[in-house]
Amino acid sequence: MLPLCFVLMPFGKKAIPSGATVDFDAVYHDLIAPAIEAAGMEALRADQEVSGGVIHKPMYERLILCDFAVADLTGANANVFYELGLRHGVRPATTVLLYAGSERMPFDVAPLRALPYQLGADGKPTDVEGARQALSKLLETARAARGDESADSPVFQLLEGYTAPDIARLKTDVFRDCAHYAVEARKQLADARRAGKDALKKAAGALGEVQDLEAGVVIDLFLSYRALSDWQAMVDLVAQMSAPLARSVLVREQLGFALNRLKRRDEAEELLVELIKEHGASSETNGLLGRVYKDRWDEARNANELLKAKGALSKAIDTYLKGFEADWRDAYPGINAVTLMELKNPPDPRRLELLPVVGYAVKRRLAHGTPDYWDHATLLELAVLQKDEDAAMEAAGNALAAVRESWEPETTARNLALIRAARAARGDEVAWAAVIEDELDKRAAG
């Protein structure tokens, strides 16, 4: 079997201190991965693990146990440097460094040998063939020098008598099999999601006991159920998870989301309030809790329980607002707060101050990152609130093109319907918004 080579690098498009934007995915696919393959190795990239801050063990297994590693230091990414430090602490050699040649290497690693490569104006690597060959040659040299005393780790270079842990004793076929198993499981789950709920349940059964699965696979399955709106399956899966995984923030947040969708609102509220007490307000947790209070408002309003509805609406606005204040970069709780302020009778005057702030937040995200469905949906709601038909139609088209899961357009359509109904009650019609609602509902149903 080919030796594994772990890749430490950012992913996606990232701005770096020099002001340039680097397409790290292009660096990986065009330069690093082919060079690793040419050197007779198999690449494993850190971002292939499910993200969210809870899947540490599989990443550390690969980082420490892989025979070889490549680290891209471009932009001085904190995660990359932390992972490199771990690697240098247990591996005396077989770690190859590279960086964009126009960048200055940080002081702490400036003395280390690193391969420079060049970037074009589009943030993608240039002279790819030459850079591939140079990187492949360094990996081949590292492979030939295994067992040599020439270390590339500054820890082993500077600390006399420091010896590496007995990694060979820990390395077994189980690790190698698990690396491939996780990749195969991800593919099986992706195929099953496209086929529907029955296929996903069948695929889940084929994976084996949840307690025995790699954490990344469990999270993938958990979010696959969410993608197909199988809320009960999400709840059932959490009950089967290991205690550390079930207690993670990501799992508890999404469990709260599923419980609320099942109308088990008291349980959802208790869980999310506990999370906020433990970790403080956050855009995600508060956004989910705000949805609980928003649904209570809607139910009370429909039942003509006006005082109860008024209290729930105020609580929802306050919760969403705290989530937005916890991280101004995340416009999702902000747009929900603004929308609910519009639904009050009379409308909450604070919405006029908040609208441009939410607009700025989402526009900065669109300018500096890879936009997702919620970014476009936020612009859509903002345009409807501001009665800008042209902007709303454009944002609606972009949102529909970015839909990932059916509950997303369903949520947006519901918000737009609430805005339209509230304004109609005040004699302020926005009839054209109904066309957008219909398209969102069709996409949710499809």
N, C-alpha and C positions, 0 to 999 in steps of 0.2 A: 504494500500500500504506500501511496505517496505521503511524505511527511507533511504535517500541517504547518501553515505559516499564518500567524495571527496578525491582523492589520489594525493598528491604532491610528485613528484619524477622525476628524469631523465628518459629517455627511450632509448632503444637500448643498445649497448655495449659502455661503457664509461671508459676511464682511469681515475683513481683517484690519489690524491697527493701521496699516498703510493707507486705508481707504478703499482699496480694491475689493472686489467680490470674487471669491474663488468657488468654482463649481467642483466641489470635492468628489461628487459622484462621477464626474467625467475623469478626474484624476485617478480614481480607483479603477473604473472600467477600461479606460484607455491606456493607462500607464502601469499602475501597480499590479492589478490582477494578471494581466498578460505576462509581466515580468516574472511573477511568482510561478506561473504555469510553465514558462520557458525554463525556469531553473529546476523543474521537476518536482514542484511542490503544489499543495492545494491551499487556496486562500480561504481564510475565515475572517469575516469583517465584524467588528464589534457591534455595528448597528443592525446586524442580522438578528440580534436578540430583541425580544419585545421590550419596548421602552416603557418608562413610567416610574423608574427609580426603585423597582422592587426585584428585578431579575439579576441580582448581583452574582450569585454562585456560578451559573453557566459561563458568564463573561470572565470571571476570575479563573475558572478552570481552564478556559482556552488561553487566557493571557499567560498564565504561569506554566501550564503543562505543554503547550505547543512547542515543538522543537525549535521553531524559528519565528521571528516577528519582524514586521516592518512598521516604523512609526513616522508619520508625516507631521513634522513640527510647525508647518506653516500656520501663522496666525497665533502661535503660542496658546493653543487651546488648553484650558485648565484640565479637562478630563483626560486629554491625551498625555499631558505631563504627569498627572497622577498615575495613570496606567503604566507609563514608561518607568516611573519610580519603582512601582511594584515589580516590574519585569527586571530592572537592573538589580533589585534586591535579592533575587533568587536565581538569576541566570547570568553567569559570568560572560557569556558570549552569545552569538547567533541572533543579535538584534541589530537591524540595519536602519539607519536614520536617513530621511530625506526632507527637503524643504524647498519652497519656491525661491529661486535664486535671487530675486529682487528684495527678499525679506532679510532683515538683520536677525541673526540668531540670538536668542536671549542669553544674557551673561552666563547663567549657570551651565548652559550646554554648549556655549560657543567653542570651548576647546575640543568637543567631541567631533569626530569625523562624520560628515553628513553629505549626502549626494544632492547637489542643487539641480532643480529643473526649472524650466521657464514657462511662464503663463502668457497667454494671449489676452487681448483686450476683452474677450468674452469670458475670461476666468478659467478657460480650459487649457490643458498643457499643450505646448508646442514642441516641435522636434521630438515627437513621441517615440519614434523608432530608436533614436539615439539614446534617449532617457531610459527606455525599456531595456535596451542592451546593457547599459551601465548598471542598472539596478539588478538585472538578472545575474550579471557577473559578480556583483558584491554578494548576492545570495549564494551563488555557487562557491565563492571563496569561503564564506561562512560555513557552508556545508562540508567543504574539504578540510577546514581547520578544526572541526569538532574534536575535542579532547586536547587541543593545543592549550598552551598557557597564555596565549595572547588574548586578553579579555577586552571586550568593548564596554563593559559596565564600569563606571567610575568607582562604584562601591568596591568591586574586587580589585581594581587597580590601586586604590588608595589605602585600603585597610589590609595591612599585612596579617596573614593567618586567617582571614575571613574565608570560610568555605561555603559552598552552595548546599542547600538542603538536598536530601536524597530524593530528587524528583523521580528518578528511575524506579524507585520502589513503589511510588504512587501511580505511575503510569501503567495502565492496563488496557486490554482490548475493550473493556467496558467504556472507557472514555472515548475511544475512537468510534465505537459503535454508536454511542450517544450523540456524538457530533453529527453523524449521518442521519441518525434517527430523527433528530430535531428538524433537520431540513426536510426530510420526507414527511414528517407529521405536518409541518407548515403547508406543504403542497397538498396533502390529503384534505386538510381543513379548508384550504382555499377552494379546492374543487367542490367540496361538499357544500360550502356556502352558496356557490352558484347554482347548485342543484336543488337546494331547499331544505326545509326542516328535517324531513325524514332522512335524507342523505346525511345530514350533519349528525343526527343521533346515531345513525349506523356507524359513521366514521368515529364518533366519540367512543362507542363500544369497542371498536377495533383497537383503540389506543391502549386499553388495559386499565388497571387500577389507577385512579387519580393520584393517590398517595405516592405511587411509584414513578410518576411522570416528571420529567424536567419541568421546572416552574414556568419556563417560557411557553411550553406547549399548553399547560393548563390555562395560562392567561389568554393565549391565542384562542382556545376553545371557549373560554368565558366571553370574550369579545365577539366571537363568531355567533354565539347565541344572541347577543345584543343586536348584531347586524340583521338577524332574522326576526327580531322582536319576540324572541322566546324568553319572556321574562321569568317564567317559572323555572325553566331549565337553568338560568343564571343563579337563581336562589338555591336550587338543589345542588348545583356544582360547588358553591361556596361551602356547603355543609360537608362536602367530601374532601376539601382542600386540607393541606397541612396547616397547623395552627399559625406558624409564622406568615405563611402566604395569605391566609384568610384575614389576618390582622393588618395586612399592609394597607396603606392609604388608598391606593388605586382600587383594590378589591372592595374595600368598604364603601368608597364613593359610588362605584358602579352597582354595588348591592343596594345602596340607598335608592339609586335611580330605578332599579328593577322593582323594588318593593313599592315605590310610588306608582309605577306603571300598573302594578297589580292592585292599586288602590288601598294598599296597606300603609296608609299615610302616617299613622302614629309610629309604626316601627321605623319607617324611613326617617321621620323627623328625629327620633331618639338617636338613631345611628349617626346621622349627619351632625347633630348638635354636639354629640360626644366627640366627633372628629375635630370640630372647631375648638372645643375646649382643650383638646390635647395639642393641637398644632397651630391654632390661631386661624383667623379668617383667610380664605383663599378664593380666588376667582372661581375655581372648579367646585369646591365644596359648597360655597355660598350660592353659587349658581344652581346647584342641584337642590339645596334646601329652599331657595327662593321658589323653585318650581313646585315644591310640595305646598307651600303657602298659596301660590297662585292657583293651583288646582282646588284647594279648599275654598278659595274665594269664588271660583267659578261654580263649584257645587252649591255653595250657600246662596249665591246670586240666583241660580236656576231654581232653587227651592224657596225663593222669596224670603230668605232669612237675611234681611238687609243689614242689621247691626253686626251679625257674624261675618257677613261678606265684607263690610267696611273694615273690620279689624284685621281680617286675613289679607286684604289688599294692602293695607298699610304695612303689615308685617312682611309681606313679599317684597314691597318696594324697598324697605329698610335693609332686608337681607341681601337683595341684589346689589344695592348701593354699596354696602360694606364689602362685597366681593369685588366690585369694580375699584373701590378705593385701595384694596389690598394689592392690586396689580393693574395699574392704568393701561398696561399694554394689551390686556385682554378685554376686548370690547363686548364680549358675550353677556356678562352680567350687566354691563352698562346699558346696552340696548334694551334689555328686559326691564330695567328700572325705568328708562325713559318711556317705553311703551305703556307700562302700567300707570305711570304718572299721567299719561294722556287719557287713560280710561277712567280716572277719578272724575267726580262731578261736584264742583268744577275741576278742570284739569289742574294738576299740581304745577305751580309757576316755576318750580326748580328745573323742570324739563327744558326750559329755554336756555338755561345756563349749561345744562349737561349735554344737550344735543351736539354742539360743536366739539366738545371734548371727546365724546364717543366717536364722532366722525373722524377726528384727527387720529385717534388710536387705531381704528381699523385701516385708515389710509396708510399709516406708517407701516403697519404689518403687511399690507399689500405691496408696498414699495420695497421692503427689505426681506421678505420671506417668500415661501411658497404658499399662496393663499389656499384655504380650504373652503368647504361649503359654508361654514358659519361666517366667514369674512364677507362673502358675497351676500348671504342672507341678511347680515347686519346692514350693509349698504342698502339693500332692498327696503328693509323696515324704515331706515332713516329717510329714504326718498319718499316713502308713503307718508310718513309723519310730516314731511316738509312739502307734500303735495307736488312733488316733482315727477311728473308722469314719465318723461323721457329717461331720467336717471333710474326710475323704478323698473322700467321695461328692460333697460340694459343690464341692471343688476340681477333681475329675475332670470334672464337668459344665462348669465354666468353662473348663478346659483344652481339652476337646473342641470347645467353641464357638469357641475362638481358634486352632485349628490352621490353619497357613498352608501347610505343606509336609509331604508324607506321611512323611518320615523322622523328623519330630518326635515323633508319638505312638509310632512304632516304638521310638525310643530310650527313652522313658519306660516303655513296657510291659516292655522288656528289664530296666530297672533294678528295677522292681517285682517281676518274676519272680525276679531274683537275691536280693532281700531276702527274699521269701517262701520260696525254697528254702533259704537259709542259716538262717532261723529254724526251718523244718521239721526241718532236720538236728539242731537243738538241742532239738527237742520243743516249739517255741514257734510254734504254728500261727497264721496270719493268713489264714484261708480266704476271707474276704470280699474280700480284695485281688485274688483271681483274677477276680472279676466285672469289676473295673475294667480289669485287664489285657486281658480279652477285648474290651471296648469299644474300648480304644486300638488293639488289633491290627486290629479291623474297620475303624476309621477310617483306619489306615495303608494297609490293602488297598484301601479305597474311594477 
